[in-house]
């Protein structure tokens, strides 16, 4: 059976996967939700030294400390950057513990790109301005309504979101694209409503070879709004 390592996107912590974890475990798979340094239940560690590599190391530490094999790395939104960097490191291991990469409405970077690279200039400017209120330390969370959430789900996410370390926004990621292309990759395209900042990635995964694309008719936080559907897709990625 596979070991799923679930990595949340910006402003989220391991808490966001709590509806998905039991659905994976019920079918015999292992499931491990990561909180990245500086957010969620690790928000007390927020400081200006947190970089993209810090978050990559967070994921690698879970794989190493839990001695995981047959790993399916799952990254939501910003965490597409994180799992790409972690995968590049894991693929240097022999044998590699990695079997599949899953990008949940996530950033799918090219070498040398950052999270911000494909954002429109006005979005970058708005985020820089928003972070300036903290001296550039952190990016405040948006209202969860932008993720297509309503009612109790929207309130649930709004209560739990925390500011995100801002230095990671423009950190470039360098990796071996040819090495990464050896691993099966699935992109889960959340289409209703579709988040505008993921538009370039949706086009990429349909244009570039090697991608399996699965559409899911829900918003940007499917682990909250459609956990059973998301878990079903994840199980289809198991080794």
N, C-alpha and C positions, 0 to 999 in steps of 0.2 A: 504494500500500500504506500501511497505517497505521503510526504510531509509537506503540508502547506505552510508557507511563511507569508503572512499577510501584513503588508506595510501600508499605513494610512497616508493619505495626502495631507496637504497643508491644513493647519489649524485643528486637525483631528489627532486622536490618540488611538491606542489599542481598543478603547471603548467602542469605536465605531463598528467593529467586527463582531460584537457580541451576539448578534442575531444569526450570523453565518457560522461561527465556530461549532455549535452543537450539530448543525446540519452536516458538516463535513465529518465530524467525529462519529456521528451515528452510523456512517457507512464504513467505519474502520480506518479512516485516514487520520493522520496526525494533523493538528492545526495549531499554529503558534502566531499570535498577534503581537506585533512589535509596536512600542511607543518610541518615537524618535526623540532624541535629546532636545529639551527645551519646550516641548509641547505636551498636552494631555497630562497624565500623571507624572510627567517629568518636567512640567513647566517651571518648577522651582530651580531648574538648572539652566534656565535661559541666560545667556551672556553673549558678548560680541565675539567670542572665540569659536562659536559653532559654525561650521562650514559644511558644504556638501559631503566632504570626506567623513566628517563626524557621523552623519546619518548613514553613509555606506558602512562604516565600521559598526554602527549599531546592529545592522542586519547581519553582518558577518559574524559578530559576536554570538548572536542567537544560534546560528548554524553550527558554530564551533562548540559552544558550551553545551548545547543539546545533542551534539554528535549526530547531526541529521544526515541522512542519505535520501536519495530519491526525492529531492527537493523541488517543489513547484513554488517559484517566487512570484508573488502577486503584489503589484504596485498600483495604488489608486492615485490618479491625478499627478501632482508633483512627484510622487514616489516612483513614477516611471523613470525619473532621473536616478533615483536611489537604487532601484533594482537593476538598472543597466550597469551601474558602477559595481554593484555587488556581484553580478553575474560575471563581469569581466575578471574579477579577482578569483571567483570560484572556478572558472574555467581553466585557470592556471594550475589547479590541483589535479593530481593524477592518482586514482580516477576522480573525475569531478562528481560532486554530489548532486549537481544540478540536472534536472530533466526537462523543465518547461518554464517559460516566462509568460506571465499573464499581465497585460496592461489594461487596467480597468478605467476606461475613459481617461487615459493617462498620457503624459508626455513621452514621446518616442524619439529621443535625441539622436542626432548625428554627432560623430566625434567633434569635439571642440565647442559644441553648443551648450548653452545654459538654459535653465528653466524659462528665463525671460526672452531668449533669442527670437522666438517666433511670435511674441506678443506684439500687438500694434503699438506704435509709439505713444498713443494717448493712454493705453493701459499701463505701460511702463511708467510714464510720467505720473499717473494717478497713484500707482503703488509706491513710488518713491516719495510722493507727497504724504501719503498716509503713514509711511514708516517714519517720516521726519518728526512726527509728534513724539516718538520715542528716541529721538536722536539717531535714527537709523538702525536701532536695535531690533525691532520686530514689526511685522506687518499685522495690523488688527484684522480679525476675522470678518468676513462679510455676513450679512443676514443669510441664514440657510435657505431662505426662499429662492435665492439665485440657483440653488441646486435642484430646484423643482420640488422641494418639500413643502408640505402644508400641515396645518393643524398640529396635532401632538408630535408628529415626527419633526416638524420644523422647530418647535419649542424644545424638544429633546436635544437636538443638535446644537441649537443656539446656547443652551445652558452649558454645554460641555466644550465648545470650541475655545481655543486659547490662541493668543498671538503667536505668530510663526517667526522663527529666526530669519532676519531679513538678508543676512550675508549670503545665504544659499541661493537667493533669487538670481544673482548674476555670476555665480561660480560656474566656470566651464567644466565640462566632463570630457576627459580624454580616455578613449578605450579603443580596443581592437574590434572594428566592426565585422571583419571577416571571421574572427573567432566567435563573436556573438551569433553570427548567422548560422552556426552549426547547431544551435539549440532551437527546438520548436517554439514558436511565438504566437500567442493569441492576443488579439486586441478586442476588447469588449466595448462596443460603441453604444453609448447611452443616448438615445435619440429623442426622448420626449420628457422635458425639453432638452435640446442639445445645447451644451455649454459652449459659448462662442470662442473661448480661449483654447478649446481643443480642436477647432476647425482644421488647422493645418495638419494636425496629427491624423485626423480622419482621412484626409486626402493622401497623406504619405503611405499609410498602411494599405491602401487600396492600389497605390501606384507601385510601391517597392515590392520586389519578390520576397517570398518566404513567410508572409503573414497569413494567418487565418483570422478572419474578421467575423465576429458574431454581434449582431444587433440586438439590443435589449430596449424595449419600449418603456423606459423609465428615465428619471433624471440622473444627475451627476453623482448622487450618493446611493447607488443600487444596494449597497450593503444595509442601508436603512429602509429604503422604499420597496425593494424587491429581493429580499434575502434568499428566498427559496429558489427563485429563478437564477440568481447569481451563483448560488451553491451548485446548482445543477450544471451550469457551464463550467465551473471550476472542476467539478468531478470528471467532466469529459476531458480535462487536461491531465488527469492523473496518469502516472506511468503504469 
